[in-house]
Amino acid sequence: MGSHRLLRVRELLKRELGEILRREVPVQQAGLITVNDVDLSGDLRNAKVYIGFFGSQEQQRSAVAFLQHNRVRIQNLMAKAVFLKFIPRLHFVVDESVTRGNRVLEIIAELEKNTPAEEPTEH
């Protein structure tokens, strides 16, 4: 299978999963869930779904529990929305990259704030 086709299937699954989660997951209970990436096995039988969260830690825990409990139902909804020979088995993984990136930006801003500005020198 060509890598171009695999990329198209990944993007299709990412978009459809985002829509399914938007419709199915209660925002008050789980916060907002984003599908950051989908990593497919070569045979399209398994997919790691990297998800991000906007909400409290309690909402994040609730969302992870919801996704794990409703994985089969989400796969069935995916099967109705996407026409593939096999619908991959979904494995949800919490993607901490956005949180880590924000923390790095905070540290940089803090360092810049604490570093005295250099006076421009004239020659």
Rosetta blueprint (number, residue, H / E / L):
1 M L
2 G L
3 S H
4 H H
5 R H
6 L H
7 L H
8 R H
9 V H
10 R H
11 E H
12 L H
13 L H
14 K H
15 R H
16 E H
17 L H
18 G H
19 E H
20 I H
21 L H
22 R H
23 R H
24 E H
25 V L
26 P L
27 V H
28 Q H
29 Q H
30 A H
31 G L
32 L E
33 I E
34 T E
35 V E
36 N E
37 D E
38 V E
39 D E
40 L E
41 S L
42 G L
43 D L
44 L L
45 R L
46 N E
47 A E
48 K E
49 V E
50 Y E
51 I E
52 G E
53 F E
54 F E
55 G L
56 S L
57 Q H
58 E H
59 Q H
60 Q H
61 R H
62 S H
63 A H
64 V H
65 A H
66 F H
67 L H
68 Q H
69 H H
70 N L
71 R H
72 V H
73 R H
74 I H
75 Q H
76 N H
77 L H
78 M H
79 A H
80 K H
81 A H
82 V L
83 F L
84 L L
85 K L
86 F L
87 I L
88 P L
89 R E
90 L E
91 H E
92 F E
93 V E
94 V E
95 D L
96 E L
97 S H
98 V H
99 T H
100 R H
101 G H
102 N H
103 R H
104 V H
105 L H
106 E H
107 I H
108 I H
109 A H
110 E H
111 L H
112 E H
113 K H
114 N H
115 T L
116 P L
117 A L
118 E L
119 E L
120 P L
121 T L
122 E L
123 H L
